Amino acid sequence: MTRGNQREKDRERAQARNGGKGKTKDDGLTPEQRRERDAKALQEKAAKKAAQASGAVEAGGKSNSKK
């Protein structure tokens, strides 16, 4: 069995295990809308992280945000 053939078989097995879900972009969004959504999510994540960091500092704790 060749190496490429084994990879293909592994992919098929993994896809069957995951119910056929893969990297599909069938969310009904245009690339621009997808970028806007992702940018908004990143901003929210950064704001949440900043709020947690400032809360830890105000509480007298150390800011050990290594995520």
All heavy atoms as TSV, in Angstrom:
chain	resi	resn	atom	element	x	y	z
A	1	MET	N	N	0.855	-1.174	0.000
A	1	MET	CA	C	0.000	0.000	0.000
A	1	MET	C	C	0.901	1.236	0.000
A	1	MET	O	O	1.829	1.328	0.781
A	1	MET	CB	C	-0.886	-0.017	1.243
A	1	MET	CG	C	-1.905	1.076	1.232
A	1	MET	SD	S	-3.015	1.123	2.644
A	1	MET	CE	C	-3.389	-0.558	2.978
A	2	THR	N	N	0.590	2.181	-0.868
A	2	THR	CA	C	1.414	3.386	-0.927
A	2	THR	C	C	0.973	4.370	0.131
A	2	THR	O	O	-0.138	4.297	0.657
A	2	THR	CB	C	1.311	4.045	-2.313
A	2	THR	OG1	O	-0.032	4.451	-2.512
A	2	THR	CG2	C	1.739	3.105	-3.412
A	3	ARG	N	N	1.852	5.290	0.400
A	3	ARG	CA	C	1.575	6.259	1.446
A	3	ARG	C	C	0.385	7.151	1.105
A	3	ARG	O	O	-0.452	7.439	1.932
A	3	ARG	CB	C	2.820	7.101	1.678
A	3	ARG	CG	C	2.852	7.760	3.015
A	3	ARG	CD	C	4.158	8.434	3.236
A	3	ARG	NE	N	5.154	7.437	3.602
A	3	ARG	CZ	C	6.198	7.686	4.351
A	3	ARG	NH1	N	6.425	8.897	4.771
A	3	ARG	NH2	N	7.047	6.747	4.666
A	4	GLY	N	N	0.318	7.604	-0.146
A	4	GLY	CA	C	-0.807	8.456	-0.564
A	4	GLY	C	C	-2.129	7.724	-0.466
A	4	GLY	O	O	-3.149	8.303	-0.098
A	5	ASN	N	N	-2.128	6.445	-0.812
A	5	ASN	CA	C	-3.340	5.646	-0.738
A	5	ASN	C	C	-3.797	5.495	0.713
A	5	ASN	O	O	-4.991	5.569	1.012
A	5	ASN	CB	C	-3.096	4.274	-1.367
A	5	ASN	CG	C	-4.379	3.512	-1.582
A	5	ASN	OD1	O	-5.451	4.095	-1.618
A	5	ASN	ND2	N	-4.262	2.207	-1.717
A	6	GLN	N	N	-2.857	5.330	1.618
A	6	GLN	CA	C	-3.202	5.205	3.035
A	6	GLN	C	C	-3.822	6.493	3.551
A	6	GLN	O	O	-4.789	6.470	4.307
A	6	GLN	CB	C	-1.953	4.855	3.855
A	6	GLN	CG	C	-2.234	4.697	5.342
A	6	GLN	CD	C	-3.180	3.548	5.639
A	6	GLN	OE1	O	-3.079	2.491	5.039
A	6	GLN	NE2	N	-4.112	3.762	6.551
A	7	ARG	N	N	-3.273	7.634	3.128
A	7	ARG	CA	C	-3.834	8.923	3.555
A	7	ARG	C	C	-5.274	9.071	3.081
A	7	ARG	O	O	-6.131	9.536	3.817
A	7	ARG	CB	C	-2.994	10.076	2.983
A	7	ARG	CG	C	-1.700	10.265	3.694
A	7	ARG	CD	C	-1.045	11.556	3.259
A	7	ARG	NE	N	0.263	11.667	3.859
A	7	ARG	CZ	C	1.374	11.884	3.195
A	7	ARG	NH1	N	1.360	12.052	1.900
A	7	ARG	NH2	N	2.523	11.969	3.825
A	8	GLU	N	N	-5.491	8.671	1.825
A	8	GLU	CA	C	-6.843	8.766	1.274
A	8	GLU	C	C	-7.808	7.881	2.059
A	8	GLU	O	O	-8.919	8.289	2.382
A	8	GLU	CB	C	-6.827	8.375	-0.207
A	8	GLU	CG	C	-8.144	8.594	-0.897
A	8	GLU	CD	C	-8.610	10.026	-0.886
A	8	GLU	OE1	O	-7.760	10.945	-0.942
A	8	GLU	OE2	O	-9.832	10.241	-0.802
A	9	LYS	N	N	-7.377	6.685	2.389
A	9	LYS	CA	C	-8.232	5.773	3.169
A	9	LYS	C	C	-8.494	6.353	4.559
A	9	LYS	O	O	-9.611	6.262	5.077
A	9	LYS	CB	C	-7.591	4.393	3.282
A	9	LYS	CG	C	-7.644	3.605	1.994
A	9	LYS	CD	C	-7.087	2.218	2.207
A	9	LYS	CE	C	-7.115	1.420	0.935
A	9	LYS	NZ	N	-8.434	0.902	0.627
A	10	ASP	N	N	-7.481	6.952	5.165
A	10	ASP	CA	C	-7.656	7.569	6.486
A	10	ASP	C	C	-8.649	8.726	6.418
A	10	ASP	O	O	-9.466	8.910	7.313
A	10	ASP	CB	C	-6.319	8.059	7.035
A	10	ASP	CG	C	-5.439	6.910	7.493
A	10	ASP	OD1	O	-5.958	5.791	7.672
A	10	ASP	OD2	O	-4.227	7.144	7.679
A	11	ARG	N	N	-8.551	9.511	5.345
A	11	ARG	CA	C	-9.488	10.633	5.182
A	11	ARG	C	C	-10.917	10.125	5.059
A	11	ARG	O	O	-11.838	10.674	5.660
A	11	ARG	CB	C	-9.122	11.457	3.947
A	11	ARG	CG	C	-7.965	12.364	4.160
A	11	ARG	CD	C	-7.853	13.374	3.030
A	11	ARG	NE	N	-6.592	14.091	3.150
A	11	ARG	CZ	C	-5.537	13.883	2.378
A	11	ARG	NH1	N	-5.594	13.001	1.405
A	11	ARG	NH2	N	-4.433	14.553	2.554
A	12	GLU	N	N	-11.090	9.082	4.247
A	12	GLU	CA	C	-12.431	8.516	4.071
A	12	GLU	C	C	-12.965	7.985	5.394
A	12	GLU	O	O	-14.143	8.180	5.731
A	12	GLU	CB	C	-12.391	7.393	3.041
A	12	GLU	CG	C	-12.166	7.876	1.629
A	12	GLU	CD	C	-11.974	6.737	0.653
A	12	GLU	OE1	O	-12.136	5.555	1.053
A	12	GLU	OE2	O	-11.639	7.027	-0.516
A	13	ARG	N	N	-12.111	7.313	6.155
A	13	ARG	CA	C	-12.516	6.765	7.444
A	13	ARG	C	C	-12.902	7.887	8.411
A	13	ARG	O	O	-13.913	7.808	9.112
A	13	ARG	CB	C	-11.369	5.933	8.018
A	13	ARG	CG	C	-11.830	4.872	8.968
A	13	ARG	CD	C	-10.706	3.966	9.452
A	13	ARG	NE	N	-9.933	3.389	8.347
A	13	ARG	CZ	C	-8.603	3.422	8.266
A	13	ARG	NH1	N	-7.883	3.979	9.203
A	13	ARG	NH2	N	-7.969	2.878	7.242
A	14	ALA	N	N	-12.105	8.945	8.434
A	14	ALA	CA	C	-12.388	10.063	9.332
A	14	ALA	C	C	-13.671	10.774	8.930
A	14	ALA	O	O	-14.464	11.174	9.784
A	14	ALA	CB	C	-11.227	11.053	9.312
A	15	GLN	N	N	-13.886	10.900	7.633
A	15	GLN	CA	C	-15.101	11.557	7.173
A	15	GLN	C	C	-16.333	10.743	7.541
A	15	GLN	O	O	-17.350	11.280	7.963
A	15	GLN	CB	C	-15.027	11.753	5.665
A	15	GLN	CG	C	-15.970	12.797	5.144
A	15	GLN	CD	C	-15.707	13.140	3.697
A	15	GLN	OE1	O	-15.192	12.317	2.956
A	15	GLN	NE2	N	-16.044	14.337	3.309
A	16	ALA	N	N	-16.227	9.425	7.424
A	16	ALA	CA	C	-17.338	8.565	7.801
A	16	ALA	C	C	-17.602	8.659	9.307
A	16	ALA	O	O	-18.742	8.653	9.759
A	16	ALA	CB	C	-17.041	7.126	7.415
A	17	ARG	N	N	-16.532	8.767	10.080
A	17	ARG	CA	C	-16.648	8.860	11.530
A	17	ARG	C	C	-17.301	10.174	11.940
A	17	ARG	O	O	-18.057	10.235	12.905
A	17	ARG	CB	C	-15.258	8.727	12.146
A	17	ARG	CG	C	-15.233	8.490	13.616
A	17	ARG	CD	C	-13.847	8.143	14.133
A	17	ARG	NE	N	-12.811	9.039	13.646
A	17	ARG	CZ	C	-11.720	8.666	12.958
A	17	ARG	NH1	N	-11.519	7.411	12.659
A	17	ARG	NH2	N	-10.823	9.547	12.576
A	18	ASN	N	N	-17.027	11.256	11.200
A	18	ASN	CA	C	-17.568	12.567	11.540
A	18	ASN	C	C	-18.914	12.826	10.894
A	18	ASN	O	O	-19.405	13.942	10.932
A	18	ASN	CB	C	-16.592	13.670	11.110
A	18	ASN	CG	C	-15.338	13.656	11.943
A	18	ASN	OD1	O	-15.363	13.209	13.086
A	18	ASN	ND2	N	-14.247	14.138	11.389
A	19	GLY	N	N	-19.482	11.843	10.297
A	19	GLY	CA	C	-20.789	12.007	9.698
A	19	GLY	C	C	-20.744	12.794	8.399
A	19	GLY	O	O	-21.732	13.393	8.007
A	20	GLY	N	N	-19.600	12.849	7.759
A	20	GLY	CA	C	-19.502	13.533	6.485
A	20	GLY	C	C	-19.332	15.027	6.584
A	20	GLY	O	O	-19.296	15.713	5.575
A	21	LYS	N	N	-19.265	15.560	7.769
A	21	LYS	CA	C	-19.079	17.007	7.876
A	21	LYS	C	C	-17.605	17.341	7.671
A	21	LYS	O	O	-16.716	16.642	8.149
A	21	LYS	CB	C	-19.566	17.538	9.218
A	21	LYS	CG	C	-18.833	16.984	10.424
A	21	LYS	CD	C	-19.398	17.532	11.706
A	21	LYS	CE	C	-18.710	16.864	12.881
A	21	LYS	NZ	N	-19.214	17.307	14.137
A	22	GLY	N	N	-17.365	18.374	6.950
A	22	GLY	CA	C	-15.993	18.751	6.661
A	22	GLY	C	C	-15.876	20.261	6.574
A	22	GLY	O	O	-16.682	20.988	7.142
A	23	LYS	N	N	-14.895	20.703	5.844
A	23	LYS	CA	C	-14.696	22.136	5.683
A	23	LYS	C	C	-15.609	22.660	4.583
A	23	LYS	O	O	-15.203	22.861	3.453
A	23	LYS	CB	C	-13.241	22.434	5.337
A	23	LYS	CG	C	-12.280	22.168	6.455
A	23	LYS	CD	C	-10.898	22.599	6.052
A	23	LYS	CE	C	-9.922	22.370	7.186
A	23	LYS	NZ	N	-8.584	22.795	6.813
A	24	THR	N	N	-16.859	22.835	4.909
A	24	THR	CA	C	-17.799	23.367	3.929
A	24	THR	C	C	-18.120	24.807	4.279
A	24	THR	O	O	-18.176	25.184	5.450
A	24	THR	CB	C	-19.097	22.546	3.902
A	24	THR	OG1	O	-19.673	22.568	5.201
A	24	THR	CG2	C	-18.844	21.113	3.491
A	25	LYS	N	N	-18.316	25.591	3.256
A	25	LYS	CA	C	-18.650	26.999	3.473
A	25	LYS	C	C	-20.068	27.259	2.991
A	25	LYS	O	O	-20.337	28.218	2.285
A	25	LYS	CB	C	-17.645	27.887	2.748
A	25	LYS	CG	C	-16.260	27.794	3.329
A	25	LYS	CD	C	-15.331	28.793	2.703
A	25	LYS	CE	C	-13.968	28.706	3.375
A	25	LYS	NZ	N	-13.032	29.662	2.832
A	26	ASP	N	N	-20.963	26.383	3.342
A	26	ASP	CA	C	-22.360	26.527	2.949
A	26	ASP	C	C	-23.150	27.232	4.038
A	26	ASP	O	O	-24.210	26.786	4.453
A	26	ASP	CB	C	-22.977	25.149	2.671
A	26	ASP	CG	C	-22.377	24.490	1.457
A	26	ASP	OD1	O	-21.868	25.217	0.587
A	26	ASP	OD2	O	-22.420	23.248	1.376
A	27	ASP	N	N	-22.605	28.344	4.525
A	27	ASP	CA	C	-23.314	29.088	5.557
A	27	ASP	C	C	-24.142	30.211	4.951
A	27	ASP	O	O	-24.733	31.006	5.672
A	27	ASP	CB	C	-22.335	29.629	6.608
A	27	ASP	CG	C	-21.190	30.409	5.995
A	27	ASP	OD1	O	-21.182	30.616	4.762
A	27	ASP	OD2	O	-20.296	30.818	6.750
A	28	GLY	N	N	-24.182	30.300	3.624
A	28	GLY	CA	C	-25.009	31.297	2.965
A	28	GLY	C	C	-24.434	32.693	3.007
A	28	GLY	O	O	-25.149	33.656	2.742
A	29	LEU	N	N	-23.169	32.839	3.340
A	29	LEU	CA	C	-22.556	34.157	3.439
A	29	LEU	C	C	-21.584	34.381	2.291
A	29	LEU	O	O	-20.954	33.445	1.813
A	29	LEU	CB	C	-21.792	34.299	4.758
A	29	LEU	CG	C	-22.596	34.188	6.035
A	29	LEU	CD1	C	-21.671	34.241	7.240
A	29	LEU	CD2	C	-23.625	35.284	6.126
A	30	THR	N	N	-21.468	35.637	1.905
A	30	THR	CA	C	-20.454	35.990	0.919
A	30	THR	C	C	-19.112	36.075	1.642
A	30	THR	O	O	-19.078	36.201	2.875
A	30	THR	CB	C	-20.769	37.349	0.269
A	30	THR	OG1	O	-20.684	38.359	1.266
A	30	THR	CG2	C	-22.151	37.346	-0.364
A	31	PRO	N	N	-18.015	36.044	0.911
A	31	PRO	CA	C	-16.711	36.173	1.572
A	31	PRO	C	C	-16.598	37.459	2.396
A	31	PRO	O	O	-16.016	37.452	3.478
A	31	PRO	CB	C	-15.725	36.171	0.404
A	31	PRO	CG	C	-16.411	35.382	-0.648
A	31	PRO	CD	C	-17.870	35.718	-0.507
A	32	GLU	N	N	-17.187	38.537	1.900
A	32	GLU	CA	C	-17.144	39.804	2.639
A	32	GLU	C	C	-17.909	39.694	3.954
A	32	GLU	O	O	-17.444	40.130	5.011
A	32	GLU	CB	C	-17.723	40.928	1.774
A	32	GLU	CG	C	-17.720	42.283	2.445
A	32	GLU	CD	C	-16.317	42.794	2.763
A	32	GLU	OE1	O	-15.365	42.440	2.026
A	32	GLU	OE2	O	-16.178	43.540	3.749
A	33	GLN	N	N	-19.097	39.097	3.907
A	33	GLN	CA	C	-19.889	38.923	5.128
A	33	GLN	C	C	-19.166	38.025	6.118
A	33	GLN	O	O	-19.203	38.249	7.320
A	33	GLN	CB	C	-21.252	38.314	4.791
A	33	GLN	CG	C	-22.162	39.251	4.039
A	33	GLN	CD	C	-23.400	38.542	3.543
A	33	GLN	OE1	O	-23.344	37.386	3.108
A	33	GLN	NE2	N	-24.533	39.225	3.596
A	34	ARG	N	N	-18.494	37.000	5.598
A	34	ARG	CA	C	-17.753	36.083	6.451
A	34	ARG	C	C	-16.604	36.812	7.147
A	34	ARG	O	O	-16.367	36.634	8.338
A	34	ARG	CB	C	-17.211	34.921	5.599
A	34	ARG	CG	C	-16.852	33.714	6.389
A	34	ARG	CD	C	-16.498	32.538	5.497
A	34	ARG	NE	N	-17.668	32.036	4.791
A	34	ARG	CZ	C	-17.815	32.044	3.467
A	34	ARG	NH1	N	-16.875	32.494	2.685
A	34	ARG	NH2	N	-18.904	31.577	2.917
A	35	ARG	N	N	-15.906	37.672	6.405
A	35	ARG	CA	C	-14.811	38.454	7.004
A	35	ARG	C	C	-15.331	39.391	8.090
A	35	ARG	O	O	-14.724	39.525	9.152
A	35	ARG	CB	C	-14.086	39.267	5.927
A	35	ARG	CG	C	-13.082	38.462	5.141
A	35	ARG	CD	C	-12.221	39.350	4.276
A	35	ARG	NE	N	-12.961	39.906	3.144
A	35	ARG	CZ	C	-13.101	39.296	1.971
A	35	ARG	NH1	N	-12.545	38.133	1.770
A	35	ARG	NH2	N	-13.794	39.860	1.004
A	36	GLU	N	N	-16.477	40.031	7.815
A	36	GLU	CA	C	-17.065	40.935	8.815
A	36	GLU	C	C	-17.444	40.170	10.078
A	36	GLU	O	O	-17.191	40.628	11.189
A	36	GLU	CB	C	-18.286	41.634	8.233
A	36	GLU	CG	C	-17.954	42.655	7.169
A	36	GLU	CD	C	-19.191	43.220	6.490
A	36	GLU	OE1	O	-20.317	42.815	6.848
A	36	GLU	OE2	O	-19.010	44.055	5.594
A	37	ARG	N	N	-18.046	39.001	9.891
A	37	ARG	CA	C	-18.439	38.177	11.042
A	37	ARG	C	C	-17.222	37.763	11.849
A	37	ARG	O	O	-17.215	37.843	13.090
A	37	ARG	CB	C	-19.187	36.943	10.535
A	37	ARG	CG	C	-19.612	35.985	11.639
A	37	ARG	CD	C	-19.988	34.636	11.112
A	37	ARG	NE	N	-18.838	34.021	10.460
A	37	ARG	CZ	C	-18.905	32.964	9.663
A	37	ARG	NH1	N	-20.057	32.407	9.390
A	37	ARG	NH2	N	-17.810	32.456	9.126
A	38	ASP	N	N	-16.170	37.341	11.149
A	38	ASP	CA	C	-14.961	36.904	11.831
A	38	ASP	C	C	-14.279	38.058	12.556
A	38	ASP	O	O	-13.794	37.901	13.677
A	38	ASP	CB	C	-13.998	36.258	10.845
A	38	ASP	CG	C	-14.547	34.955	10.267
A	38	ASP	OD1	O	-15.542	34.440	10.806
A	38	ASP	OD2	O	-13.967	34.468	9.279
A	39	ALA	N	N	-14.254	39.233	11.921
A	39	ALA	CA	C	-13.645	40.406	12.556
A	39	ALA	C	C	-14.408	40.789	13.824
A	39	ALA	O	O	-13.802	41.109	14.854
A	39	ALA	CB	C	-13.617	41.579	11.583
A	40	LYS	N	N	-15.724	40.725	13.751
A	40	LYS	CA	C	-16.547	41.051	14.921
A	40	LYS	C	C	-16.285	40.056	16.056
A	40	LYS	O	O	-16.144	40.440	17.223
A	40	LYS	CB	C	-18.028	41.033	14.544
A	40	LYS	CG	C	-18.946	41.426	15.674
A	40	LYS	CD	C	-20.389	41.419	15.229
A	40	LYS	CE	C	-21.303	41.739	16.392
A	40	LYS	NZ	N	-22.717	41.599	16.031
A	41	ALA	N	N	-16.177	38.784	15.707
A	41	ALA	CA	C	-15.914	37.752	16.719
A	41	ALA	C	C	-14.546	37.974	17.361
A	41	ALA	O	O	-14.404	37.827	18.582
A	41	ALA	CB	C	-15.990	36.369	16.092
A	42	LEU	N	N	-13.548	38.354	16.559
A	42	LEU	CA	C	-12.220	38.615	17.114
A	42	LEU	C	C	-12.240	39.821	18.047
A	42	LEU	O	O	-11.593	39.815	19.093
A	42	LEU	CB	C	-11.208	38.845	15.991
A	42	LEU	CG	C	-10.771	37.593	15.237
A	42	LEU	CD1	C	-9.900	37.966	14.059
A	42	LEU	CD2	C	-10.024	36.663	16.166
A	43	GLN	N	N	-12.986	40.864	17.672
A	43	GLN	CA	C	-13.091	42.041	18.533
A	43	GLN	C	C	-13.763	41.691	19.858
A	43	GLN	O	O	-13.328	42.129	20.923
A	43	GLN	CB	C	-13.890	43.140	17.838
A	43	GLN	CG	C	-13.144	43.819	16.717
A	43	GLN	CD	C	-14.005	44.831	15.985
A	43	GLN	OE1	O	-15.228	44.813	16.091
A	43	GLN	NE2	N	-13.354	45.700	15.230
A	44	GLU	N	N	-14.817	40.903	19.779
A	44	GLU	CA	C	-15.514	40.501	21.011
A	44	GLU	C	C	-14.605	39.660	21.897
A	44	GLU	O	O	-14.596	39.819	23.115
A	44	GLU	CB	C	-16.783	39.727	20.665
A	44	GLU	CG	C	-17.862	40.592	20.044
A	44	GLU	CD	C	-19.048	39.783	19.551
A	44	GLU	OE1	O	-19.012	38.532	19.613
A	44	GLU	OE2	O	-20.021	40.409	19.092
A	45	LYS	N	N	-13.841	38.780	21.278
A	45	LYS	CA	C	-12.921	37.937	22.033
A	45	LYS	C	C	-11.855	38.786	22.714
A	45	LYS	O	O	-11.531	38.574	23.893
A	45	LYS	CB	C	-12.271	36.920	21.100
A	45	LYS	CG	C	-11.356	35.939	21.783
A	45	LYS	CD	C	-10.814	34.933	20.795
A	45	LYS	CE	C	-9.857	33.965	21.471
A	45	LYS	NZ	N	-9.295	33.008	20.517
A	46	ALA	N	N	-11.301	39.776	21.989
A	46	ALA	CA	C	-10.281	40.655	22.558
A	46	ALA	C	C	-10.863	41.492	23.700
A	46	ALA	O	O	-10.215	41.675	24.737
A	46	ALA	CB	C	-9.703	41.558	21.485
A	47	ALA	N	N	-12.091	41.969	23.520
A	47	ALA	CA	C	-12.730	42.771	24.570
A	47	ALA	C	C	-12.976	41.924	25.817
A	47	ALA	O	O	-12.752	42.378	26.944
A	47	ALA	CB	C	-14.044	43.347	24.052
A	48	LYS	N	N	-13.406	40.701	25.618
A	48	LYS	CA	C	-13.660	39.799	26.746
A	48	LYS	C	C	-12.358	39.509	27.489
A	48	LYS	O	O	-12.313	39.527	28.724
A	48	LYS	CB	C	-14.277	38.508	26.221
A	48	LYS	CG	C	-14.654	37.518	27.297
A	48	LYS	CD	C	-15.305	36.295	26.684
A	48	LYS	CE	C	-15.619	35.248	27.732
A	48	LYS	NZ	N	-16.184	34.035	27.148
A	49	LYS	N	N	-11.296	39.270	26.723
A	49	LYS	CA	C	-10.002	38.979	27.327
A	49	LYS	C	C	-9.483	40.185	28.104
A	49	LYS	O	O	-8.948	40.045	29.204
A	49	LYS	CB	C	-9.016	38.587	26.227
A	49	LYS	CG	C	-7.826	37.824	26.685
A	49	LYS	CD	C	-7.077	37.264	25.495
A	49	LYS	CE	C	-6.004	36.313	25.944
A	49	LYS	NZ	N	-5.266	35.762	24.806
A	50	ALA	N	N	-9.662	41.388	27.530
A	50	ALA	CA	C	-9.227	42.609	28.205
A	50	ALA	C	C	-10.022	42.834	29.489
A	50	ALA	O	O	-9.469	43.245	30.506
A	50	ALA	CB	C	-9.380	43.798	27.266
A	51	ALA	N	N	-11.322	42.550	29.431
A	51	ALA	CA	C	-12.163	42.713	30.619
A	51	ALA	C	C	-11.737	41.739	31.718
A	51	ALA	O	O	-11.687	42.107	32.897
A	51	ALA	CB	C	-13.623	42.500	30.260
A	52	GLN	N	N	-11.407	40.523	31.330
A	52	GLN	CA	C	-10.954	39.547	32.323
A	52	GLN	C	C	-9.621	39.976	32.924
A	52	GLN	O	O	-9.408	39.833	34.122
A	52	GLN	CB	C	-10.818	38.173	31.683
A	52	GLN	CG	C	-12.131	37.513	31.381
A	52	GLN	CD	C	-11.962	36.177	30.681
A	52	GLN	OE1	O	-10.935	35.918	30.070
A	52	GLN	NE2	N	-12.988	35.346	30.737
A	53	ALA	N	N	-8.734	40.488	32.085
A	53	ALA	CA	C	-7.421	40.910	32.574
A	53	ALA	C	C	-7.556	42.090	33.525
A	53	ALA	O	O	-6.909	42.133	34.573
A	53	ALA	CB	C	-6.516	41.268	31.402
A	54	SER	N	N	-8.405	43.068	33.169
A	54	SER	CA	C	-8.560	44.232	34.048
A	54	SER	C	C	-9.263	43.823	35.340
A	54	SER	O	O	-8.968	44.358	36.405
A	54	SER	CB	C	-9.336	45.342	33.341
A	54	SER	OG	O	-10.671	44.948	33.121
A	55	GLY	N	N	-10.172	42.869	35.273
A	55	GLY	CA	C	-10.844	42.387	36.481
A	55	GLY	C	C	-9.878	41.692	37.409
A	55	GLY	O	O	-9.951	41.839	38.626
A	56	ALA	N	N	-8.928	40.964	36.858
A	56	ALA	CA	C	-7.939	40.263	37.683
A	56	ALA	C	C	-7.004	41.261	38.349
A	56	ALA	O	O	-6.629	41.097	39.505
A	56	ALA	CB	C	-7.142	39.283	36.831
A	57	VAL	N	N	-6.655	42.321	37.642
A	57	VAL	CA	C	-5.761	43.334	38.200
A	57	VAL	C	C	-6.475	44.117	39.296
A	57	VAL	O	O	-5.910	44.386	40.356
A	57	VAL	CB	C	-5.256	44.285	37.084
A	57	VAL	CG1	C	-4.501	45.456	37.672
A	57	VAL	CG2	C	-4.376	43.518	36.119
A	58	GLU	N	N	-7.748	44.470	39.066
A	58	GLU	CA	C	-8.513	45.219	40.068
A	58	GLU	C	C	-8.732	44.387	41.330
A	58	GLU	O	O	-8.785	44.918	42.428
A	58	GLU	CB	C	-9.865	45.632	39.486
A	58	GLU	CG	C	-9.758	46.735	38.459
A	58	GLU	CD	C	-11.092	47.069	37.837
A	58	GLU	OE1	O	-12.125	46.583	38.355
A	58	GLU	OE2	O	-11.111	47.800	36.846
A	59	ALA	N	N	-8.831	43.100	41.179
A	59	ALA	CA	C	-9.062	42.230	42.324
A	59	ALA	C	C	-7.780	41.945	43.092
A	59	ALA	O	O	-7.788	41.251	44.091
A	59	ALA	CB	C	-9.690	40.917	41.865
A	60	GLY	N	N	-6.679	42.486	42.593
A	60	GLY	CA	C	-5.413	42.287	43.286
A	60	GLY	C	C	-4.685	41.043	42.865
A	60	GLY	O	O	-3.658	40.702	43.414
A	61	GLY	N	N	-5.215	40.356	41.877
A	61	GLY	CA	C	-4.557	39.138	41.398
A	61	GLY	C	C	-3.562	39.439	40.300
A	61	GLY	O	O	-3.444	40.557	39.811
A	62	LYS	N	N	-2.821	38.425	39.936
A	62	LYS	CA	C	-1.864	38.578	38.846
A	62	LYS	C	C	-2.573	38.325	37.529
A	62	LYS	O	O	-3.510	37.536	37.465
A	62	LYS	CB	C	-0.712	37.581	39.014
A	62	LYS	CG	C	0.132	37.838	40.226
A	62	LYS	CD	C	1.243	36.817	40.290
A	62	LYS	CE	C	2.072	37.019	41.543
A	62	LYS	NZ	N	3.112	36.011	41.666
A	63	SER	N	N	-2.088	38.950	36.500
A	63	SER	CA	C	-2.643	38.745	35.170
A	63	SER	C	C	-1.820	37.688	34.446
A	63	SER	O	O	-0.804	37.987	33.861
A	63	SER	CB	C	-2.636	40.054	34.391
A	63	SER	OG	O	-3.148	39.842	33.111
A	64	ASN	N	N	-2.261	36.451	34.514
A	64	ASN	CA	C	-1.545	35.339	33.892
A	64	ASN	C	C	-2.308	34.833	32.679
A	64	ASN	O	O	-2.569	33.658	32.546
A	64	ASN	CB	C	-1.370	34.176	34.872
A	64	ASN	CG	C	-0.362	34.468	35.933
A	64	ASN	OD1	O	0.396	35.431	35.817
A	64	ASN	ND2	N	-0.323	33.661	36.968
A	65	SER	N	N	-2.672	35.717	31.785
A	65	SER	CA	C	-3.450	35.277	30.624
A	65	SER	C	C	-2.521	34.794	29.539
A	65	SER	O	O	-2.070	35.540	28.702
A	65	SER	CB	C	-4.342	36.413	30.113
A	65	SER	OG	O	-3.536	37.527	29.789
A	66	LYS	N	N	-2.199	33.491	29.588
A	66	LYS	CA	C	-1.329	32.879	28.578
A	66	LYS	C	C	-2.161	31.902	27.769
A	66	LYS	O	O	-1.992	30.699	27.873
A	66	LYS	CB	C	-0.174	32.141	29.234
A	66	LYS	CG	C	0.820	33.037	29.885
A	66	LYS	CD	C	1.965	32.216	30.445
A	66	LYS	CE	C	2.993	33.083	31.150
A	66	LYS	NZ	N	4.069	32.295	31.714
A	67	LYS	N	N	-3.097	32.390	26.982
A	67	LYS	CA	C	-3.941	31.513	26.180
A	67	LYS	C	C	-3.603	31.656	24.746
A	67	LYS	O	O	-3.120	32.560	24.247
A	67	LYS	CB	C	-5.412	31.842	26.393
A	67	LYS	CG	C	-5.861	31.439	27.783
A	67	LYS	CD	C	-7.329	31.650	27.944
A	67	LYS	CE	C	-7.775	31.226	29.316
A	67	LYS	NZ	N	-9.149	31.456	29.567
